[in-house]
Amino acid sequence: MKKIIKTPNAPAPIGPYNQALIVGDTVYLSGTIAMDLQSKQLIKVPIKEETKIVMDYIGEILKAAGCTFDNVVKATIFLNDMNTFVHVNEVYASYFKSDFPTRATIQAARLPKDANVEISVEAKLF
């Protein structure tokens, strides 16, 4: 059985998917971008700020699922330019206290809404 997670504090899906699902003791978050909640347009800011917006949205979705960044066990980061990796990594790291989750970082030819960064995570309910 799956439970759908929704919060108005993060972008609504722009396609046939949910912000997150809980299946068993695992929370699966869809990829999140820095999309304005009202206009549904990409927030065009420097990469560090864009990453912070994405991570803040992920935090809101995790909260709606009953967990925090401490529960995250895996992350996938999609970048439109691997040259921004160091900047994204700096912001990303600031959201974790210790025991970082596993992660993959991939350069993608194009991301939704022409975002520079998209991040999805999986978390465990402890």
N, CA, C and O atoms as CSV, one atom per row, in Angstrom:
chain,resi,resn,atom,element,x,y,z
A,1,MET,N,N,0.840,-1.183,0.000
A,1,MET,CA,C,0.000,0.000,0.000
A,1,MET,C,C,0.886,1.247,0.000
A,1,MET,O,O,1.913,1.290,0.677
A,2,LYS,N,N,0.485,2.235,-0.748
A,2,LYS,CA,C,1.265,3.471,-0.800
A,2,LYS,C,C,0.433,4.642,-0.291
A,2,LYS,O,O,-0.791,4.670,-0.419
A,3,LYS,N,N,1.138,5.599,0.289
A,3,LYS,CA,C,0.511,6.823,0.781
A,3,LYS,C,C,1.087,7.986,-0.006
A,3,LYS,O,O,2.306,8.138,-0.088
A,4,ILE,N,N,0.231,8.797,-0.578
A,4,ILE,CA,C,0.657,9.962,-1.348
A,4,ILE,C,C,0.929,11.126,-0.402
A,4,ILE,O,O,0.129,11.418,0.487
A,5,ILE,N,N,2.065,11.785,-0.603
A,5,ILE,CA,C,2.462,12.942,0.207
A,5,ILE,C,C,2.327,14.200,-0.642
A,5,ILE,O,O,2.826,14.266,-1.765
A,6,LYS,N,N,1.644,15.192,-0.087
A,6,LYS,CA,C,1.461,16.486,-0.761
A,6,LYS,C,C,1.663,17.602,0.248
A,6,LYS,O,O,1.234,17.505,1.397
A,7,THR,N,N,2.317,18.655,-0.194
A,7,THR,CA,C,2.420,19.855,0.630
A,7,THR,C,C,2.321,21.082,-0.273
A,7,THR,O,O,2.875,21.085,-1.373
A,8,PRO,N,N,1.624,22.120,0.177
A,8,PRO,CA,C,1.572,23.358,-0.603
A,8,PRO,C,C,2.866,24.162,-0.488
A,8,PRO,O,O,3.019,25.192,-1.145
A,9,ASN,N,N,3.802,23.691,0.351
A,9,ASN,CA,C,5.058,24.407,0.592
A,9,ASN,C,C,6.181,23.992,-0.339
A,9,ASN,O,O,7.337,24.357,-0.126
A,10,ALA,N,N,5.847,23.227,-1.373
A,10,ALA,CA,C,6.805,22.811,-2.397
A,10,ALA,C,C,6.042,22.766,-3.718
A,10,ALA,O,O,4.814,22.682,-3.722
A,11,PRO,N,N,6.759,22.819,-4.833
A,11,PRO,CA,C,6.074,22.856,-6.126
A,11,PRO,C,C,5.164,21.652,-6.347
A,11,PRO,O,O,5.525,20.514,-6.047
A,12,ALA,N,N,3.986,21.929,-6.875
A,12,ALA,CA,C,3.068,20.866,-7.270
A,12,ALA,C,C,3.653,20.174,-8.507
A,12,ALA,O,O,4.397,20.795,-9.267
A,13,PRO,N,N,3.328,18.917,-8.711
A,13,PRO,CA,C,3.821,18.208,-9.891
A,13,PRO,C,C,3.389,18.907,-11.182
A,13,PRO,O,O,2.297,19.468,-11.267
A,14,ILE,N,N,4.262,18.860,-12.171
A,14,ILE,CA,C,3.938,19.442,-13.481
A,14,ILE,C,C,3.635,18.342,-14.497
A,14,ILE,O,O,3.631,18.582,-15.704
A,15,GLY,N,N,3.386,17.150,-13.999
A,15,GLY,CA,C,3.080,16.001,-14.835
A,15,GLY,C,C,2.368,14.948,-14.011
A,15,GLY,O,O,1.953,15.215,-12.883
A,16,PRO,N,N,2.224,13.758,-14.562
A,16,PRO,CA,C,1.506,12.687,-13.870
A,16,PRO,C,C,2.373,11.974,-12.827
A,16,PRO,O,O,2.764,10.822,-13.016
A,17,TYR,N,N,2.665,12.659,-11.744
A,17,TYR,CA,C,3.449,12.098,-10.643
A,17,TYR,C,C,3.098,12.844,-9.365
A,17,TYR,O,O,2.385,13.847,-9.413
A,18,ASN,N,N,3.583,12.377,-8.233
A,18,ASN,CA,C,3.342,13.000,-6.933
A,18,ASN,C,C,4.637,13.584,-6.383
A,18,ASN,O,O,5.727,13.197,-6.803
A,19,GLN,N,N,4.515,14.514,-5.443
A,19,GLN,CA,C,5.698,15.054,-4.784
A,19,GLN,C,C,6.472,13.937,-4.106
A,19,GLN,O,O,7.701,13.887,-4.170
A,20,ALA,N,N,5.737,13.036,-3.453
A,20,ALA,CA,C,6.378,11.916,-2.754
A,20,ALA,C,C,5.355,10.826,-2.480
A,20,ALA,O,O,4.146,11.057,-2.479
A,21,LEU,N,N,5.879,9.638,-2.248
A,21,LEU,CA,C,5.073,8.486,-1.847
A,21,LEU,C,C,5.761,7.794,-0.685
A,21,LEU,O,O,6.989,7.764,-0.601
A,22,ILE,N,N,4.963,7.242,0.204
A,22,ILE,CA,C,5.500,6.357,1.234
A,22,ILE,C,C,5.029,4.955,0.888
A,22,ILE,O,O,3.837,4.708,0.705
A,23,VAL,N,N,5.985,4.049,0.803
A,23,VAL,CA,C,5.698,2.639,0.594
A,23,VAL,C,C,6.456,1.890,1.688
A,23,VAL,O,O,7.686,1.917,1.731
A,24,GLY,N,N,5.719,1.227,2.564
A,24,GLY,CA,C,6.362,0.575,3.704
A,24,GLY,C,C,7.009,1.622,4.592
A,24,GLY,O,O,6.344,2.549,5.054
A,25,ASP,N,N,8.301,1.475,4.829
A,25,ASP,CA,C,9.021,2.450,5.660
A,25,ASP,C,C,9.947,3.338,4.832
A,25,ASP,O,O,10.881,3.943,5.359
A,26,THR,N,N,9.674,3.406,3.525
A,26,THR,CA,C,10.509,4.209,2.635
A,26,THR,C,C,9.707,5.346,2.022
A,26,THR,O,O,8.571,5.159,1.586
A,27,VAL,N,N,10.318,6.535,1.995
A,27,VAL,CA,C,9.723,7.715,1.375
A,27,VAL,C,C,10.490,7.993,0.087
A,27,VAL,O,O,11.713,8.136,0.108
A,28,TYR,N,N,9.781,8.068,-1.023
A,28,TYR,CA,C,10.377,8.332,-2.329
A,28,TYR,C,C,9.938,9.715,-2.781
A,28,TYR,O,O,8.752,9.949,-3.012
A,29,LEU,N,N,10.888,10.632,-2.908
A,29,LEU,CA,C,10.576,11.974,-3.387
A,29,LEU,C,C,10.896,12.085,-4.865
A,29,LEU,O,O,11.941,11.628,-5.327
A,30,SER,N,N,9.984,12.695,-5.594
A,30,SER,CA,C,10.227,12.969,-7.008
A,30,SER,C,C,11.300,14.039,-7.139
A,30,SER,O,O,11.633,14.716,-6.166
A,31,GLY,N,N,11.836,14.188,-8.334
A,31,GLY,CA,C,12.798,15.252,-8.586
A,31,GLY,C,C,12.163,16.604,-8.314
A,31,GLY,O,O,11.011,16.847,-8.671
A,32,THR,N,N,12.928,17.480,-7.676
A,32,THR,CA,C,12.440,18.802,-7.289
A,32,THR,C,C,13.322,19.863,-7.914
A,32,THR,O,O,14.548,19.757,-7.910
A,33,ILE,N,N,12.678,20.891,-8.452
A,33,ILE,CA,C,13.398,22.027,-9.030
A,33,ILE,C,C,12.962,23.307,-8.323
A,33,ILE,O,O,12.018,23.298,-7.534
A,34,ALA,N,N,13.646,24.392,-8.607
A,34,ALA,CA,C,13.355,25.691,-7.984
A,34,ALA,C,C,12.251,26.396,-8.764
A,34,ALA,O,O,12.496,27.357,-9.493
A,35,MET,N,N,11.045,25.901,-8.596
A,35,MET,CA,C,9.899,26.453,-9.316
A,35,MET,C,C,9.087,27.327,-8.362
A,35,MET,O,O,8.814,26.925,-7.231
A,36,ASP,N,N,8.706,28.507,-8.811
A,36,ASP,CA,C,7.873,29.400,-8.021
A,36,ASP,C,C,6.526,28.728,-7.754
A,36,ASP,O,O,5.909,28.178,-8.666
A,37,LEU,N,N,6.079,28.775,-6.517
A,37,LEU,CA,C,4.860,28.066,-6.137
A,37,LEU,C,C,3.599,28.644,-6.768
A,37,LEU,O,O,2.641,27.908,-7.007
A,38,GLN,N,N,3.581,29.941,-7.041
A,38,GLN,CA,C,2.389,30.550,-7.626
A,38,GLN,C,C,2.432,30.533,-9.162
A,38,GLN,O,O,1.498,30.055,-9.806
A,39,SER,N,N,3.506,31.050,-9.735
A,39,SER,CA,C,3.566,31.175,-11.199
A,39,SER,C,C,3.927,29.871,-11.893
A,39,SER,O,O,3.701,29.723,-13.094
A,40,LYS,N,N,4.491,28.918,-11.141
A,40,LYS,CA,C,4.960,27.638,-11.677
A,40,LYS,C,C,6.088,27.810,-12.714
A,40,LYS,O,O,6.325,26.941,-13.553
A,41,GLN,N,N,6.763,28.950,-12.625
A,41,GLN,CA,C,7.911,29.219,-13.488
A,41,GLN,C,C,9.194,28.991,-12.689
A,41,GLN,O,O,9.206,29.094,-11.462
A,42,LEU,N,N,10.260,28.684,-13.403
A,42,LEU,CA,C,11.555,28.488,-12.763
A,42,LEU,C,C,12.009,29.800,-12.121
A,42,LEU,O,O,11.881,30.870,-12.716
A,43,ILE,N,N,12.536,29.704,-10.913
A,43,ILE,CA,C,13.101,30.868,-10.246
A,43,ILE,C,C,14.535,31.003,-10.756
A,43,ILE,O,O,15.382,30.158,-10.469
A,44,LYS,N,N,14.799,32.056,-11.504
A,44,LYS,CA,C,16.105,32.243,-12.139
A,44,LYS,C,C,17.025,33.018,-11.206
A,44,LYS,O,O,16.938,34.239,-11.078
A,45,VAL,N,N,17.907,32.265,-10.560
A,45,VAL,CA,C,18.869,32.819,-9.610
A,45,VAL,C,C,20.190,32.084,-9.795
A,45,VAL,O,O,20.222,31.057,-10.471
A,46,PRO,N,N,21.282,32.579,-9.213
A,46,PRO,CA,C,22.554,31.857,-9.292
A,46,PRO,C,C,22.432,30.439,-8.728
A,46,PRO,O,O,21.555,30.170,-7.907
A,47,ILE,N,N,23.307,29.536,-9.166
A,47,ILE,CA,C,23.209,28.112,-8.866
A,47,ILE,C,C,23.172,27.800,-7.372
A,47,ILE,O,O,22.446,26.895,-6.961
A,48,LYS,N,N,23.920,28.511,-6.562
A,48,LYS,CA,C,23.881,28.247,-5.118
A,48,LYS,C,C,22.499,28.545,-4.550
A,48,LYS,O,O,21.969,27.769,-3.754
A,49,GLU,N,N,21.926,29.650,-4.953
A,49,GLU,CA,C,20.593,30.015,-4.469
A,49,GLU,C,C,19.537,29.053,-5.024
A,49,GLU,O,O,18.599,28.683,-4.318
A,50,GLU,N,N,19.692,28.655,-6.274
A,50,GLU,CA,C,18.760,27.691,-6.872
A,50,GLU,C,C,18.803,26.367,-6.101
A,50,GLU,O,O,17.763,25.770,-5.824
A,51,THR,N,N,19.998,25.919,-5.762
A,51,THR,CA,C,20.158,24.680,-5.001
A,51,THR,C,C,19.532,24.808,-3.623
A,51,THR,O,O,18.890,23.869,-3.153
A,52,LYS,N,N,19.704,25.953,-2.963
A,52,LYS,CA,C,19.113,26.170,-1.648
A,52,LYS,C,C,17.593,26.099,-1.727
A,52,LYS,O,O,16.958,25.502,-0.857
A,53,ILE,N,N,17.010,26.689,-2.740
A,53,ILE,CA,C,15.555,26.642,-2.911
A,53,ILE,C,C,15.100,25.197,-3.069
A,53,ILE,O,O,14.129,24.773,-2.443
A,54,VAL,N,N,15.807,24.443,-3.909
A,54,VAL,CA,C,15.471,23.031,-4.121
A,54,VAL,C,C,15.560,22.261,-2.804
A,54,VAL,O,O,14.649,21.504,-2.467
A,55,MET,N,N,16.640,22.447,-2.064
A,55,MET,CA,C,16.815,21.725,-0.806
A,55,MET,C,C,15.763,22.141,0.230
A,55,MET,O,O,15.298,21.303,1.003
A,56,ASP,N,N,15.388,23.411,0.252
A,56,ASP,CA,C,14.329,23.853,1.160
A,56,ASP,C,C,13.004,23.187,0.801
A,56,ASP,O,O,12.263,22.766,1.690
A,57,TYR,N,N,12.700,23.087,-0.489
A,57,TYR,CA,C,11.484,22.395,-0.928
A,57,TYR,C,C,11.527,20.920,-0.524
A,57,TYR,O,O,10.530,20.369,-0.059
A,58,ILE,N,N,12.668,20.297,-0.702
A,58,ILE,CA,C,12.812,18.890,-0.294
A,58,ILE,C,C,12.561,18.761,1.199
A,58,ILE,O,O,11.900,17.821,1.641
A,59,GLY,N,N,13.080,19.692,1.974
A,59,GLY,CA,C,12.842,19.689,3.415
A,59,GLY,C,C,11.357,19.770,3.752
A,59,GLY,O,O,10.891,19.107,4.679
A,60,GLU,N,N,10.620,20.577,3.008
A,60,GLU,CA,C,9.173,20.700,3.235
A,60,GLU,C,C,8.445,19.400,2.893
A,60,GLU,O,O,7.512,19.007,3.593
A,61,ILE,N,N,8.864,18.746,1.835
A,61,ILE,CA,C,8.234,17.474,1.450
A,61,ILE,C,C,8.571,16.396,2.484
A,61,ILE,O,O,7.705,15.616,2.879
A,62,LEU,N,N,9.824,16.360,2.915
A,62,LEU,CA,C,10.212,15.407,3.960
A,62,LEU,C,C,9.388,15.636,5.228
A,62,LEU,O,O,8.922,14.684,5.855
A,63,LYS,N,N,9.215,16.890,5.594
A,63,LYS,CA,C,8.431,17.238,6.778
A,63,LYS,C,C,6.994,16.732,6.639
A,63,LYS,O,O,6.431,16.182,7.586
A,64,ALA,N,N,6.407,16.919,5.463
A,64,ALA,CA,C,5.039,16.452,5.223
A,64,ALA,C,C,4.943,14.934,5.321
A,64,ALA,O,O,3.881,14.390,5.625
A,65,ALA,N,N,6.054,14.256,5.064
A,65,ALA,CA,C,6.104,12.792,5.160
A,65,ALA,C,C,6.462,12.322,6.566
A,65,ALA,O,O,6.489,11.120,6.831
A,66,GLY,N,N,6.737,13.263,7.467
A,66,GLY,CA,C,7.049,12.912,8.841
A,66,GLY,C,C,8.512,12.620,9.104
A,66,GLY,O,O,8.849,11.882,10.029
A,67,CYS,N,N,9.383,13.200,8.289
A,67,CYS,CA,C,10.806,12.972,8.529
A,67,CYS,C,C,11.617,14.226,8.206
A,67,CYS,O,O,11.056,15.274,7.888
A,68,THR,N,N,12.941,14.106,8.291
A,68,THR,CA,C,13.849,15.225,8.059
A,68,THR,C,C,14.998,14.754,7.161
A,68,THR,O,O,14.999,13.622,6.675
A,69,PHE,N,N,15.955,15.624,6.954
A,69,PHE,CA,C,17.133,15.246,6.168
A,69,PHE,C,C,17.920,14.124,6.845
A,69,PHE,O,O,18.670,13.408,6.181
A,70,ASP,N,N,17.757,13.967,8.151
A,70,ASP,CA,C,18.427,12.867,8.859
A,70,ASP,C,C,17.935,11.499,8.386
A,70,ASP,O,O,18.636,10.498,8.536
A,71,ASN,N,N,16.736,11.458,7.818
A,71,ASN,CA,C,16.152,10.201,7.338
A,71,ASN,C,C,16.584,9.847,5.910
A,71,ASN,O,O,16.350,8.729,5.452
A,72,VAL,N,N,17.209,10.788,5.211
A,72,VAL,CA,C,17.572,10.567,3.801
A,72,VAL,C,C,18.685,9.530,3.700
A,72,VAL,O,O,19.706,9.633,4.381
A,73,VAL,N,N,18.480,8.529,2.846
A,73,VAL,CA,C,19.477,7.477,2.647
A,73,VAL,C,C,20.090,7.498,1.251
A,73,VAL,O,O,21.164,6.935,1.036
A,74,LYS,N,N,19.413,8.147,0.299
A,74,LYS,CA,C,19.938,8.205,-1.074
A,74,LYS,C,C,19.475,9.486,-1.731
A,74,LYS,O,O,18.334,9.910,-1.547
A,75,ALA,N,N,20.350,10.096,-2.491
A,75,ALA,CA,C,20.012,11.289,-3.261
A,75,ALA,C,C,20.515,11.121,-4.684
A,75,ALA,O,O,21.540,10.486,-4.931
A,76,THR,N,N,19.783,11.697,-5.597
A,76,THR,CA,C,20.223,11.769,-6.989
A,76,THR,C,C,20.143,13.232,-7.406
A,76,THR,O,O,19.099,13.872,-7.287
A,77,ILE,N,N,21.259,13.743,-7.894
A,77,ILE,CA,C,21.340,15.136,-8.326
A,77,ILE,C,C,21.560,15.152,-9.833
A,77,ILE,O,O,22.456,14.488,-10.354
A,78,PHE,N,N,20.730,15.919,-10.516
A,78,PHE,CA,C,20.877,16.121,-11.954
A,78,PHE,C,C,21.304,17.563,-12.174
A,78,PHE,O,O,20.659,18.492,-11.688
A,79,LEU,N,N,22.392,17.744,-12.907
A,79,LEU,CA,C,22.914,19.078,-13.213
A,79,LEU,C,C,22.890,19.307,-14.712
A,79,LEU,O,O,23.107,18.378,-15.490
A,80,ASN,N,N,22.628,20.534,-15.116
A,80,ASN,CA,C,22.717,20.830,-16.545
A,80,ASN,C,C,24.163,21.118,-16.949
A,80,ASN,O,O,24.483,21.155,-18.137
A,81,ASP,N,N,25.035,21.323,-15.960
A,81,ASP,CA,C,26.442,21.612,-16.224
A,81,ASP,C,C,27.278,21.102,-15.049
A,81,ASP,O,O,27.188,21.639,-13.946
A,82,MET,N,N,28.076,20.086,-15.277
A,82,MET,CA,C,28.881,19.495,-14.207
A,82,MET,C,C,29.890,20.490,-13.627
A,82,MET,O,O,30.428,20.257,-12.545
A,83,ASN,N,N,30.150,21.586,-14.327
A,83,ASN,CA,C,31.049,22.609,-13.796
A,83,ASN,C,C,30.473,23.305,-12.567
A,83,ASN,O,O,31.206,23.974,-11.839
A,84,THR,N,N,29.162,23.157,-12.325
A,84,THR,CA,C,28.535,23.765,-11.151
A,84,THR,C,C,28.561,22.824,-9.943
A,84,THR,O,O,28.073,23.176,-8.869
A,85,PHE,N,N,29.125,21.639,-10.119
A,85,PHE,CA,C,29.125,20.608,-9.076
A,85,PHE,C,C,29.614,21.132,-7.728
A,85,PHE,O,O,28.971,20.888,-6.706
A,86,VAL,N,N,30.725,21.837,-7.708
A,86,VAL,CA,C,31.310,22.298,-6.446
A,86,VAL,C,C,30.353,23.239,-5.708
A,86,VAL,O,O,30.272,23.195,-4.481
A,87,HIS,N,N,29.636,24.081,-6.439
A,87,HIS,CA,C,28.698,25.032,-5.827
A,87,HIS,C,C,27.464,24.309,-5.282
A,87,HIS,O,O,27.007,24.593,-4.174
A,88,VAL,N,N,26.934,23.377,-6.068
A,88,VAL,CA,C,25.783,22.586,-5.634
A,88,VAL,C,C,26.167,21.754,-4.419
A,88,VAL,O,O,25.417,21.681,-3.446
A,89,ASN,N,N,27.332,21.133,-4.479
A,89,ASN,CA,C,27.804,20.277,-3.397
A,89,ASN,C,C,27.927,21.046,-2.086
A,89,ASN,O,O,27.577,20.529,-1.026
A,90,GLU,N,N,28.417,22.266,-2.156
A,90,GLU,CA,C,28.587,23.095,-0.963
A,90,GLU,C,C,27.244,23.342,-0.270
A,90,GLU,O,O,27.132,23.204,0.948
A,91,VAL,N,N,26.237,23.706,-1.049
A,91,VAL,CA,C,24.910,23.971,-0.482
A,91,VAL,C,C,24.285,22.669,0.007
A,91,VAL,O,O,23.775,22.605,1.126
A,92,TYR,N,N,24.323,21.640,-0.820
A,92,TYR,CA,C,23.755,20.333,-0.482
A,92,TYR,C,C,24.299,19.831,0.855
A,92,TYR,O,O,23.530,19.394,1.711
A,93,ALA,N,N,25.598,19.889,1.036
A,93,ALA,CA,C,26.243,19.371,2.249
A,93,ALA,C,C,25.749,20.073,3.510
A,93,ALA,O,O,25.719,19.468,4.582
A,94,SER,N,N,25.367,21.327,3.395
A,94,SER,CA,C,24.949,22.094,4.565
A,94,SER,C,C,23.617,21.618,5.153
A,94,SER,O,O,23.247,22.036,6.250
A,95,TYR,N,N,22.907,20.768,4.454
A,95,TYR,CA,C,21.612,20.273,4.928
A,95,TYR,C,C,21.728,18.977,5.735
A,95,TYR,O,O,20.733,18.480,6.262
A,96,PHE,N,N,22.930,18.438,5.830
A,96,PHE,CA,C,23.135,17.186,6.544
A,96,PHE,C,C,24.104,17.416,7.693
A,96,PHE,O,O,25.101,18.122,7.544
A,97,LYS,N,N,23.798,16.805,8.856
A,97,LYS,CA,C,24.649,16.973,10.035
A,97,LYS,C,C,25.859,16.053,9.965
A,97,LYS,O,O,26.985,16.471,10.235
A,98,SER,N,N,25.622,14.811,9.605
A,98,SER,CA,C,26.682,13.807,9.485
A,98,SER,C,C,26.083,12.583,8.810
A,98,SER,O,O,24.904,12.571,8.457
A,99,ASP,N,N,26.892,11.573,8.636
A,99,ASP,CA,C,26.401,10.354,7.997
A,99,ASP,C,C,25.631,10.665,6.715
A,99,ASP,O,O,24.443,10.368,6.592
A,100,PHE,N,N,26.334,11.265,5.779
A,100,PHE,CA,C,25.713,11.647,4.515
A,100,PHE,C,C,25.074,10.449,3.825
A,100,PHE,O,O,25.554,9.323,3.964
A,101,PRO,N,N,23.989,10.686,3.079
A,101,PRO,CA,C,23.368,9.593,2.332
A,101,PRO,C,C,24.229,9.200,1.125
A,101,PRO,O,O,25.153,9.921,0.747
A,102,THR,N,N,23.913,8.056,0.533
A,102,THR,CA,C,24.554,7.714,-0.733
A,102,THR,C,C,24.043,8.692,-1.776
A,102,THR,O,O,23.012,9.337,-1.586
A,103,ARG,N,N,24.782,8.799,-2.893
A,103,ARG,CA,C,24.381,9.804,-3.875
A,103,ARG,C,C,24.948,9.496,-5.243
A,103,ARG,O,O,26.024,8.914,-5.376
A,104,ALA,N,N,24.211,9.896,-6.242
A,104,ALA,CA,C,24.701,9.904,-7.617
A,104,ALA,C,C,24.490,11.313,-8.151
A,104,ALA,O,O,23.477,11.949,-7.859
A,105,THR,N,N,25.441,11.797,-8.929
A,105,THR,CA,C,25.313,13.102,-9.573
A,105,THR,C,C,25.503,12.885,-11.068
A,105,THR,O,O,26.482,12.280,-11.506
A,106,ILE,N,N,24.558,13.387,-11.832
A,106,ILE,CA,C,24.518,13.135,-13.274
A,106,ILE,C,C,24.355,14.448,-14.012
A,106,ILE,O,O,23.551,15.290,-13.613
A,107,GLN,N,N,25.113,14.630,-15.088
A,107,GLN,CA,C,24.883,15.782,-15.960
A,107,GLN,C,C,23.834,15.373,-16.979
A,107,GLN,O,O,23.976,14.359,-17.664
A,108,ALA,N,N,22.780,16.173,-17.071
A,108,ALA,CA,C,21.678,15.898,-17.992
A,108,ALA,C,C,21.665,16.948,-19.097
A,108,ALA,O,O,22.010,18.107,-18.864
A,109,ALA,N,N,21.275,16.548,-20.273
A,109,ALA,CA,C,21.239,17.472,-21.406
A,109,ALA,C,C,20.242,18.608,-21.169
A,109,ALA,O,O,20.478,19.751,-21.562
A,110,ARG,N,N,19.126,18.273,-20.521
A,110,ARG,CA,C,18.121,19.298,-20.254
A,110,ARG,C,C,17.241,18.837,-19.103
A,110,ARG,O,O,16.874,17.665,-19.020
A,111,LEU,N,N,16.906,19.764,-18.220
A,111,LEU,CA,C,16.057,19.476,-17.074
A,111,LEU,C,C,14.718,20.198,-17.230
A,111,LEU,O,O,14.622,21.145,-18.011
A,112,PRO,N,N,13.684,19.770,-16.502
A,112,PRO,CA,C,12.383,20.431,-16.601
A,112,PRO,C,C,12.489,21.938,-16.366
A,112,PRO,O,O,13.244,22.399,-15.510
A,113,LYS,N,N,11.726,22.678,-17.136
A,113,LYS,CA,C,11.696,24.153,-17.043
A,113,LYS,C,C,13.076,24.776,-17.269
A,113,LYS,O,O,13.302,25.932,-16.910
A,114,ASP,N,N,13.995,24.013,-17.862
A,114,ASP,CA,C,15.377,24.462,-18.083
A,114,ASP,C,C,16.094,24.799,-16.774
A,114,ASP,O,O,16.916,25.714,-16.713
A,115,ALA,N,N,15.760,24.035,-15.729
A,115,ALA,CA,C,16.426,24.203,-14.436
A,115,ALA,C,C,17.905,23.864,-14.564
A,115,ALA,O,O,18.311,23.140,-15.473
A,116,ASN,N,N,18.693,24.386,-13.658
A,116,ASN,CA,C,20.122,24.072,-13.607
A,116,ASN,C,C,20.398,22.867,-12.721
A,116,ASN,O,O,21.407,22.181,-12.884
A,117,VAL,N,N,19.476,22.612,-11.763
A,117,VAL,CA,C,19.644,21.502,-10.825
A,117,VAL,C,C,18.277,20.914,-10.487
A,117,VAL,O,O,17.300,21.638,-10.295
A,118,GLU,N,N,18.232,19.594,-10.419
A,118,GLU,CA,C,17.051,18.858,-9.961
A,118,GLU,C,C,17.554,17.784,-9.011
A,118,GLU,O,O,18.538,17.102,-9.298
A,119,ILE,N,N,16.876,17.636,-7.879
A,119,ILE,CA,C,17.318,16.669,-6.871
A,119,ILE,C,C,16.135,15.812,-6.436
A,119,ILE,O,O,15.040,16.318,-6.193
A,120,SER,N,N,16.376,14.511,-6.343
A,120,SER,CA,C,15.391,13.601,-5.753
A,120,SER,C,C,16.080,12.828,-4.641
A,120,SER,O,O,17.289,12.601,-4.681
A,121,VAL,N,N,15.291,12.425,-3.641
A,121,VAL,CA,C,15.853,11.666,-2.522
A,121,VAL,C,C,14.938,10.523,-2.133
A,121,VAL,O,O,13.754,10.494,-2.468
A,122,GLU,N,N,15.528,9.585,-1.415
A,122,GLU,CA,C,14.783,8.506,-0.762
A,122,GLU,C,C,15.129,8.575,0.711
A,122,GLU,O,O,16.274,8.833,1.084
A,123,ALA,N,N,14.124,8.341,1.547
A,123,ALA,CA,C,14.334,8.412,2.992
A,123,ALA,C,C,13.672,7.219,3.662
A,123,ALA,O,O,12.734,6.627,3.128
A,124,LYS,N,N,14.177,6.879,4.836
A,124,LYS,CA,C,13.611,5.786,5.633
A,124,LYS,C,C,12.932,6.377,6.860
A,124,LYS,O,O,13.467,7.278,7.505
A,125,LEU,N,N,11.758,5.865,7.171
A,125,LEU,CA,C,11.058,6.271,8.394
A,125,LEU,C,C,11.603,5.421,9.527
A,125,LEU,O,O,11.423,4.204,9.531
A,126,PHE,N,N,12.266,6.048,10.486
A,126,PHE,CA,C,12.878,5.316,11.597
A,126,PHE,C,C,11.927,5.272,12.770
A,126,PHE,O,O,12.255,4.699,13.809
